Amino acid sequence: MELKDFKKRIYIEDLHQQLGKEVIIAGWLYNKRSSGKIHFLLVRDGTEIIQCVVVKGQVSDEIFDVSDQIGAETSLLVKGMVSEDKRSPLGYELQVSDIFVIQAPSLEYPISPKEHGIEFLMDNRHLWLRSRKQFAVLRIRHEIISAIRDFFNERNFVLIDTPIFTPSAAEGTSTLFATDYFGMNAYLTQSGQLYAEAAALAFGKVYCFGPTFRAEKSKTRRHLTEFWMVEPEVAYFDLDDDMKLAEDFVSYIVQRVLAQRKSELEILERDVTKLKSVVSPFPRVSYGEAVDILKNNGIDFEWGGDFGGSDETVISEQFDRPVIVHRYPAEVKAFYMKRDPEDDRLALAMDVLAPEGYGEIIGGSQREDDYDALLKRIDEHQLPREHYNWYLDLRQYGSVPHAGFGLGVERVVAWICGIPHIRETIPFARTIYRLSP
């Protein structure tokens, strides 16, 4: 073989169509073991890992020696016969006839099967991505993102790409990343919601999907400074409509992953019985009822405060699927949320709390559609009116009830994968302590 033969390669995930045929695969040596006159090479190509069997006497002495000497992450081409192997997770293996080494690492590969500290692994994230579990997590992330787009596209939502640079805050002003914008103040977006509201009044039902940024100095396992969020917004929606959309959406994502990513969930040793119960409708409790749950479980919680991570865990533990908490105190919610006409202390807001201690994965609300009420909230929050004139305009030209929510992709990935920390749910995490690699 020679290098140009990579053009003839077959992806490992497609080898089930090649049983009994000789093929070439192109990839990297993941691991290997030897048993006397047989070498077992585990080769990955980004789609799967296959066992390649090198038998002395069935290949040249040179190829046998090469298979003995190559180290982890050597890039190579492997030619061989695809044969059935019922013990293999794939159901087949490769009986090797030839190997062509493209590049043998000049240094010993730093990530070995032994235990490594998390800081070491995060410092080597560019290499850690090649490991089996990280492969599984990010393949599931891919499936979740694909499911998100399919859910909204199947329901005829219009994708609206909203700005990364914004002149004002969508959430709290204390969590903005500021930057100079040709002599003007600009901020990295916290949310595309305000722009999605404008688009909803043009297209009826829309969603935006992209990176968002929060300058919170948070050290919890649930927070990143840069993360991905999908935000649907629908005209002529109220809070009940919003909650129904959210539960259908989450159910769709979870059932899609269960159907399409069984092998990746097995790699992660995920208990899927807990995911199978994630079907709509979800239980719904008011904020007041949630406070009662906390008090009944020995938590000294005062009405009017926002829930912390431990509070969300206690609340969600009472249910076998995500729970929706609605009608929060307006004082702990954003300025754009409409007040409950039956109790002005409350905002028509809702959060979806995932089970198993993963907490909030969705936050949403019915939006304030009255011009005077919205202007009052902007002033109460001491926000500069001039930055919100266009947003206020939406309440003067055909304003209607409307609602939406935001779902944090990384929190959903962490929950579905059953991994304890959000930093492994995105290819290259950004936290208050990490900007590299």
N, C-alpha and C positions, 0 to 999 in steps of 0.2 A: 504493500500500500504506500501511498504518498499523500501529502497534505491535501492536494486538490480533491482527493476522494471524499472529503467531508461533504461535498455536494451530493453524494449518493446516500447520505445518511437517512436513517429512519428514526423517528422519535420513539423513545422507549414506551411511551403510553400507547403507541400504535402497533406494537410488536405482536399483539394478540391476533392481528390480521396476517401475520407472516409465519405462523407455525409451520415447521418443516422446511423453511427457506433460509438461505444464507443472506445475511444483511450486514450493513455497517452502521454502527452507532458512533456518535461523537459526543464526548463528555469529559468528565473528570473522575479520578479515582477517589471514591468516598472512604473506603476502608478495604482491608483485605485480611485473609487468613490462609494458612497453608496446612496441608495434611500430607506430608511426605512428597509424593510425586504429583500432587494436585494443588494448584493455587486457586483460591476463590476470590475473585475481584468484585467488589461492589462498585459499580459505575453509575454515576448520576448524570443526567443531561438537562436538568431543570424541569422535566415533566415527571420523571419517576426515577427509581433506583432499581437496577437489575443485577442479579448475580451472574458473573461471567466465569465459566469454568475452564481453566487451563490445565490440560493433562499432558504430562511428560510422555513423549513418544507420539503424541497426536499433533504436536507442533514442532517446529525446529528447535534445536537446543538454544539458539539465539533468542527466540521469542519466549521460551520458557524462562531463560535467565532474566530477560527484561521484566517479565511479570513478577519475578521474585524481588527485583531491585527497586522498582518504582515506588515512590512514596505518596503520601496523601496529597490530593489536589493536583497531581500530575494531569495535564490535559492530554488526551489521547483519542485515537480512533481504534475501534475494536471491530474485527470481522468475525462472524461466527454463525452457527446454525441455531435458529430459535427452536427450542424443544420444550415440551410440556414438563412442568414440575409442580405437582399438587401441593408440595410443602411451601412453595414460594407464595408470598402475599399477592404476587402478580399472576401466579399460575403457570409461569414459564421462566426459563433461564436461557443463557447463551452459551453454546459449546464453541469455544474460541478456536479459530484457525490462524489468526494473524493480529498483531498489535502494532500500531504506529504511534510513537510518542511525539507529541507536538512540543511540549515544554515541560521539563522537570523542574520543580521549584528549587531555586538555589539556596533557600534557607529551609530549616525544619518548620513545618506548618505549626503555627502557635496554638491552635485550638485542637486539643487531643481529647480522647474519650474520658480523661480524668476530670474531676471537679474543678471548675474555675469560678472565681469570684465574679459577681455581677458587674463591678466596675471594669474588670479586665475584659469581660465579654462586650460591654458597651463601648469600651475604647477600641475594640476590634469588631465593631458591628458590621463593617464592610465585609468581613470574613465570616462572622457568626451567621449571617444570612444563609450560608450554605448548609447549615446543620439541619438535621431531620425535623426537629420540632419547629424551628423558625420557618422552614419550608412549609410545614403544615399550617401554621398560623397565618402566614401571608397568602397562601392559596385560599384559605377560608375568607380572609379579608377581601380578596379578589371576587369571590363568589357573592359576598355580602354587597359589595359595590355594584356588581352586575344585577343582583336582585333588586337593589334600590332603583336603579334606572328602569328595569323592566316593570316594576310595580307602577311607577308613575307614567311610563310610556304607554302601558296597556290601558291606562285610565285616561289617556289623552291630555295629560298635563303638558304644558309647554316649558321646556328648560330655559331659564333666564340666567345668563352669566352676569353676576353682580360685581361691582368694583372691589378691588383689594385696597386701594387707597380711598379713604373717606375723610371728609372734613369734620366729622362729628361722631359722637358715640351712639351706638345702638343700645348698649347696656351701661354699666357703671363707668364713669369717666376715669376712675382710679385704675382701671385695668387695660388702658390703651398703650400701645407701642407708638410713640411719636416719631416723626421723621420730617425732615425739611423737604418741601415740595416746591422747588423754584422760588424760594423766599416766602412761601406760605406754610402754615402748619397743616400737616396731614397725619393720618393715623392708619395703621394696619387694621383691616376690618375685624370687628368682633362678631359680625353677623351680616348676612345679606338681606335680612328680613325687611328692613324699611324699603329697600328697592324692590323686593319681591311683592310688597303690598301695592306699589305703583303698577307693577306688571299685572297683578291679579285683577286690577280694575280695568285693564286693557284686554286681557286674555281669559279671564274667568277663573282658571285654575293653572297654577304655575309651580315650579320648584327651582330653587337654586342649589348648587352643590359645588363646594370648593373649600379651600383652606381658610381657616379663621385663626385669630390670634388673641390671646388673653395674657396680659402682663401681671397675672396674679403670682405672688411669691408663695405659691403652694408647694408643699413637699409631699402631698398625699399620693397614694398609688392610683388615684383616679384622675390626676390632672397632668396635662401637657400645656406648654405655652403655644404650640402650633398643632392644630388638629383639623380634621375634616368634618364638615357638618352639612347635612342635607336639610333644606327648609322648604316645605310646601306652604303655599298660601292660597286660599280659596275665597272668592267673593260669594256673598250670600251664604256664609257658613256661620254657625254660632258655636258655643262651647261644646254642646253635645255632638254636633257634627265633627268637630275637631277631635274629640276623644274617640269617636268611632273610626275615623280615618287612621289615627295613631295605632289603635289595637289591631286593625286589619293589616296595617303596614308591618308592624313587628311580627305578627303571626306569619305573614308571607315570607319575611326574611328567614326566620328560624326554620320553617318547614322546607324552604329551598335548600338551606345548608344541610339539613338532615338528609334530603334526597340526593344531593349532588356531591357532598364532601364526606361521605362515610369513612373512607380510608384515612383522610386527614384527621377526623375526630378520633379514630382508633389510635393513630400515632400519638395523639395528645392524651389518650386514655380518658377521654371525656365521658362522663356518665350521661348518656343521651336520654335516659328515661325522664330526667328532669326537663329536658328540652321538648320532648314529645307532648308534654301537657300545655305547651305554649300555643294555645289556640284561642281565638276570640269567641265570646266576649271576655274581657278582663273584669275582675272585680273593681268597683269604684267606691271610694270612700271620700267624704269631705275632709277638709283640713281639720275641722273640729273633731270628727270621728277618729282621725289619725292621732290627734293629741290624746284622746281617750285611750287609744291602743298603747301609747307610750306610758301613760300613767298606770294603766292596768298591768304593765310589765315592769313596774318599779322605777321608771325613768321620771325624774323630777324635771318636767318640761313646762314652761310657762307659755300660755296662749299668746300668739303674736310674734313669736320668733320663727326663724327659718330652720328647717331641719338640717342637721349635720349628717355626715356619712353613717355614723353609728345609729342615729335615729332612723334613717331610711332603712337600715338593715333590720332593725326590730320590727318596723311596720311591714316590710316585705316578707319577713319570715312567717307571717300569719297566713300566707297564701301559697298555692302551688304553681302560680304563674305570675307574670307581671301584674302590678296593681296600679290603678290610676288614682292619684290624690288630686282633688280639685277644690277650687275656691279658697285660695290662700289669702292671708291678710295683705291688703294692698301695699302696706308700708314696706314689705320685704320684696316687692315685685317691681318690674320696670314701669316707666312712665306711660308707655303706650298701651298698657293693658286696661280693658274696659272694666269699670266697677260693676258689681252685682246690683241690679236695680232693687233687689229685695234686702240688701244689706250693704250700705256704702263702705263699710270697713273692709269688704272683700273684693278681690279682683277675680274676674272670670278667667282664672288661670288653671293650668293642670300640669302635673308631672307624671311621667310613667317611670315607676321604680322596678328595676329588674330584681328577680329573686337571687338567692344564694349570696347575698351581701354585696351585690354589684351596684346597687343604688340607682340614681337617676340616669336614664338613658335618653329621655325626651323631656323637653320643657316647652310649653306652648300656651296659647291664650286666645280669647276673642279680643280683637283690637278695638281701641277706642275710635269710633267712627264719627263722633260729634266734634265739630271744630272748637267750640268754646271750652268743652271739657278737656280736650287735648292740649289746647293752649294753656289752660290752668295747670295741667300736670307738668308741662315743660317749664313753666315759671317756678313751680314748687320745687322742681329738681335743679333749679338754677342753671338751666341749659341755655345757651345763646340762641335766641329766636331766629336770628338771621341764617343759622345753619339748618333750620328746620322749616323754612318758608315753603319749600317745595313739598315737604311731607304734609304740612298743614293744608296745602292746596288740594290734596286728595280728598279732604273733608269739605271742600267747597264746590266741587264739580262732580256731582252724582255720587255722593258718599253712600255706602251700603254696609250692612253688617258683614264682617269678614273675620277670618281666623286662620291660624297656622301654628306650626311648631318647628322646633329644631331637634334633629337626632344626631348625637355625636357618634361617629363611626367607630372610633377607637374603643369607646366604652362598650359598644355592642360587640365588637370583636373579642374584647377581653371576657365578656360574659359568655358568649357562645363557645369560645375556646376553653373556658374554665381556667384561665391563667390569672395569677394574683395581681400582676402589675401591668399598667397600661403601656409602659415603655416598650414592650415587646409586640405591640399591636400595629406599629407603624414602622416602615423600613428604617428610618433614621429619626429617632426621637429627639425632640427639643424640650428641655426642662430648664428650670432656673439655674441649674449647674452644668448643663450640657449644650454645647453648640458645635461639637465635633464628635465623630466624623460627619 
